[in-house]
Amino acid sequence: MSRPREFDVDRALRQSMEVFWTKGFKATSYDDLTRTTQVKKQSLYCVFKNKRELFLKALALYREQNVAMLEELASREVSPLMKLEAICEAALCQNDETISRGCLIVNSTLEFGTDDEEVNREVLLMSNQVERVLEKMIRSCQEQQLITTRLTSKELALHLFNAINGAKVMEKSGASREQITKVLSTAIALMMPEND
C-alpha cells in the first residue's frame, strides 16, 4: 500500500519553476529544489521521476501561465493598440528582485540550444502560441488602420515577438528598464502607419 502524498504537488512545481528560472537547469541541484520546496528528494522523485522531468513540467507551467496572461490582456475591452502596449509592458519584470531573470523559455533556449527535442518542443509551443495572440491583435489594429499594412500581420507578429525576446535577453544581461522600454516602444513605433 503506497503512502499518501505529503506535499502540495502544484505548489512544489511552482516553487521549482522559480528555482530553475533563477539558476537554470544545469546549475540547479536537488538540494536547491528540496530546500525551496521543503520536500524530500525521494518524495519529489516519486512524483516527478527526476530533475529533468521536473524541469520539463516547470517549463510547461511557465508557458501556460504566460500564454494565459497574454490571452487575458488580449481579451480586455480596450483598443488593440493599447493591448499591444500592455503586452510589451507585461513582458518587463515588475520588481528589482526578478529583474535579472529574463524569461525561462528564452533562458532555456540559450542553455540547451537545439540539442534537446523536449525542451525545443516547449520553446516552439510557446513561440507559436504567443505569435498567434500577437498576430490576432495586430490584424485587428491593421483593420482599424492603427498599424501599417506594408507587412502582413504574421510578419509584424514575428517582429514584435523577436523584440520582446530581445528585451528579455537584455533584462537577463542587466540592461536598465529605460533601455529595454526604448527597445519595445521602438518596435511598436516601427509598426505605425506612414504619414504620406
N, C-alpha and C positions, 0 to 999 in steps of 0.2 A: 504494500500500500504506500503510495507516494505521499510525501509530506505536503501540506498546503503551502502555497507561496506566501512568503512572509514579507513581501515588499510590493509597493505600487510599481508595476512594470512601466506604465506610461510616464510616471514621474522620473523613474530611473533612466528611461530613454531620453527624456528632455534634458536631464542633467548631463548625461553622457554626450549628447549633442553639443552642449555648451563647452565641454572639455575638448572635444575634437575640433570645434570651431576655433577655440583659443590656441590649441597646441598643434593641431594637425594629427593625422593618423599615426605616422611613424614615431613622433615624439611623445605620444600618449601611452603611458604604461597602464597596466591593470591596477597598479597602486593608485594612480591618478583617478581612475574610474571608481574604484571601491571607496576611496577617501571621499570623493564628491557625492557619490550616491548613498554612502553608508550601507552598501550591500556587499556581502562577502563574495569573493571571486567565484566560488563554487555555485552560489545561487545565480549569479549573472550568467555563468556558463550553462546552467540548466535551462535558462530561458533563451539566451542569445547564441549559444554554442561556442563562440569565440569572439575575439576583439574585432575581427574583420566583419563578422555578421552583425555585430552591434553597430559598427561604423556605417555599414550599408543601410541599416534601419534608421540610423540618425540622419544620414543624407536624405533618405526618402521623407522623413519627418520635416526636415528643413525645407525641402522642395514644396511639400504640401502646404506648410504654413505660409511660405512666401507667395505661392500662387493664389492661395485663399485671400491673402491680404490685397494682392493686385486685383482680384476679381471683385472684392468688396469696394475698392476705390473706383473701379470701372462701373459699378452699379449705382454710384451716387448721382443724385439729381442736380448735377452742375454741368457746365459746358464741357465738351470733350477736351478742349484745350486745357481747361483747369484740371481735368482728370490726369492728363499727361504731366502737367507740372506737379501735381500731388504725388504721382508715381516717382518722379525724379527726387522730390523731397523725401519720400519714404525710403528711397534707396540709400540715403545717408544715415549713418548711425546717429542715434538720438542722444547719446551721452558719451562723456570722455572715457568712461570705463571700457566701452566696447569699440572705441574709435579705430583702434589699430587691428581689429579682427578681420575687416573686409567681409567677404562673402564665403560661406562654407563651400558652396559649389565651385566658385572660382578658385579658391584656395586648393581644393581637391584636384581640380584640373591641373593646376600648376605643380602639385605634389606628385601626381600619378602620370601626367602626360597622357599618351594614348595607349599605354600598356595594359590597362585593366578594363576588360569588357564591361564588368558590372558597374564600376564607377562611371565609365563613359555612358552607359545606358541611363543612369540617373542624370548626368550632365545634359545629355541630349533631350531627355524628357523635360527637364527644367527649361532648356532653351526653347523647345517647341511650344510649351505652354505659355511662357512669358511672351514670346513673339506673337502668338495668336491673340493674346489680350491686347498687346500694343497695336497690332495691325487693325483690329476692330475699332479701337479708339481713333487711330489715325484716319481710317477710311471715313469715319463719321465727321472728323474735322475737315477732310477734303470735300465731303458733300456740302458742308456749310461754308466752304471757301476760306477756312481758317488756316489751312496748311497747303503748301504747294502741291500741284498735281503734275509737276515735271517728272516726278519719280512715283513709282507705284507705292501703295500702302505697305506692301511687303518689304520693298527696298528701304523705305523710311523706318519701318519697324526694326529691321536689322541694324540700321544706322543708330537708332536710339538705344537699342539693346546693347550694342557694342560700346556706346558712350557710358551707359550705366555700369557695364562690366569693367571698363577702364577706370571709372570713378572708384569702384571697389578695390581695384589694384592700387590706385593712388592712396586710398584710405589705409590699406594694409601697409603701405610703404611710408606712412607718416605725413602725407601731404595735408595741408591745412584745409579746414572746412571751406574757407573762402576760395581756395584754388579749385577744389572739387565742385563747388557750386558754380563757378565760372565755366567749367567744362560742360556741365549739364545744361546750364542756361544757354550756352553757345550751341549745343546740339539742338535744342528747341528752336533757337533763333534761325538756324540754318534751314529749318523746315518751313519757315514763314513764306507766304506768297511774295513774289517780287512785285514792287510797285512800278509799273510801266507808265 
